[in-house]
């Protein structure tokens, strides 16, 4: 049956039910606004369905398998068998539980849910095309709109995603079997996390990176610890190369990579693989919105510029999450969603990014927040730093994971904490303590004087703060 295009209205229209969109919708509804949330796919967006949650489920599964098979030092001898299809099924169960929970949360909050693809008709009206043959469309007038359409993986020339040989990070989370040989194009955080997963599960993993360093957005002393651990897991790196082309030969993909320096193209290399994963970044999803019809401006990369209150160039249209630009972090999107909803409701809200933590779930993990020492100096701040190595941590020794360190950055004159970098076990959890300290305006003495539980990894944070003051007990100051 064809449903005619009728027009209704709402106070707040939210486009996209990812971690930015559904949080914005619930918060706006809590503030007494009439809210409609439009989603063309699954509730939870890329984070819950194709990103954070499914990848961390596989990271945890592969970690268990790897540790069980490499625990001879602890007197444990095991030869675990990995049934990837069962691990994928378990991962899908986790995803289903969380995504259905989001739909229930939105409904309970009074949010009106619509399924379909949203296209702007003008700056106060949108057309929603329902999915499925003969399902028709409807139009919706809005007082305010929050765009939260997220991002998608970037394709590169000659490597179109086919979900067979050439896969994106989405496809790499749903392999039916562990690839014998996996080539990953890109050594950023997505490439390195999935290199960790599949090397732990037994794949021969090769990584091609056009730059000369893995995790190029991180400091070299942090990235090198992760790279060396990956090499011990068997990952083979080819730095300074770009993926040029690929062919099918004898049932395998043969990838040709050429030096990033075009003058050296005669030294190309070939790599064979069952699968080729292209992980060179993500681009914002704005091309399906007819965004020009709303008069909303985008930059040269397709991102929607916003101010500290998440407003676009149109005062009543907001953008949150990946579509609003780097860093592409789910928790950044959620915070921006809350702020956008509160601004619409007339509250004095704004986003403060000084204590925005980030984590990479490699082996070992990376956690960062605030400024590095160099970034502080570039902003005219005289920094002081303190470090503590996990090899001196009793808890790290008992966990048999002693790689890495905690580094705290503070303003020298005031000792106010302004940043931290952690590489090591549970870094993704530990960084939250320092983020809270920055948010509260804490000083080095506040952290150093706080009694930390013994034996725990968090003692390394206390020792790093004391080291910055020349007062660490368990290392030379």
Steps between C-alpha positions, in 0.01 A plus 500: 500500500635841410483747785446859396742779596340671799659783700524512879714711734738468794696727733828314448590273211805278555647326194698190591470268803868451576663602831462869415146482364323277748658679797390835355146368448467362853649814659272729299196294598610512866498880466136499396537534124306308238766289327505287185798273428552374144729203431551332161679193636565348839463682831839566656673612181850396399622491861272222618452315172825530306756670723572536872292218644548220242872571464553498877308173525740341251800665666397343830438159341835501320673615822362202691610261226848650478562511874377144546741380233801698623502459877785255542686747724211469745507121485193481277514284190206517259433478128169682455286443189326808364158459337470843343138448395408442866699807609321708232165364619583600860607845377172537310309411816674779690419745219133390484460541875637854494320621187160373617569670832546834325166469322335424834673797669382738228144370514493521879622860480211590270704538180304447177696246290485495120682261268615641167745717311483873572546766229469874560227673297592842641645637826187414701363196324625150430372209292532152643507218247394176664687188408351214304303494178172691520566638849475859379622812676396775736607854572581660831526866597742575783587792725852368561702217345801302623701326226671187635553291188849376591766378261589210271832332399699663219562304180821550302548472122520142366378359834120521492342317792346171379471321838690209345864585434489870584334588828455804720521489878126417491568182302803406709273465804296227331746252347363145505847351544837632609693605186827312449651819358364849561640820352396824671538832320548769762673493840268742676304396806241292309766314303711438808207378711394250233862397440509415872176299478590285201866444587383372841251268324772355279500700174823598330445876504684754284445875538572761232537859617597796279670679791805373689322428829204303628235707678642820347274728702668384823842578642773273372591358843137390544450367146828305506394300808179391322686427175763286674231300678318450166824378345538248783147381416624445143376813320720593202520875431581675171544869573535760226276307256158562349259241359502538122293213353402138546425194288355154552751216457469130592213567737674782684515876481839640402545859612763723345633777722731776381725733698325818610800678353406490128866519398549144629211327320729237353523336844135396527409203720230234466305347789256208478192479718163332548360840592611860460373742767506867403510712817614846392242707685135598495302775325188679628157394374351818358449400138158341557343799675450750215671726748531790257120533503523587869781749438735319738865550412761221487878527473722356226497157670123491538494566876248749640679781689342584837560738788548408867121466534482257204323753276561492124487815288120468538419593861218246536690210341764318704756229415653250744738204492710382205314717249619808693869409464794355688558336733256228400421361843166363617520676837576832327184453295295419808624810685430718196152346477427596860627853444298550179181387676566728798573801277171442317325489837650838589771385740848656516680191373822472297755230419838516674752271331792552744425176686388282207666158543578263213598134497648254252429134580821356365734273694602680716227762515547877463315763700545874451337818626578870479831635377833335430821670612561639148140615458521686831823671395343596166217668691748705699470289815820399680442130571635262760462123457521194720517135395471157654584177318269200542805276539530650851133431581433202723152455352634508143759237594234271645296542181812419295449821299776750568529689169435872497472797729286778645599855412334802661533853365445804722547875483837553670417820686167390648539117481149488350457172311436562129558165332610138518604215276485138608615197304468170680251261659150643558605843369147555368366476856784678680477814286158579650661590836715768340212629285301553819797676661534738203126571506525585871807723455714271715873552560780244512487502879130407492579182307821427686331541838201283411536158659480238224410137564795258513575302295333663199606642168364841607792540740705581188294820461580606856870424451512692168346805669751477783785454248403830337547659846829315563338291775434156349576214738537205264716656231797736477379863469 
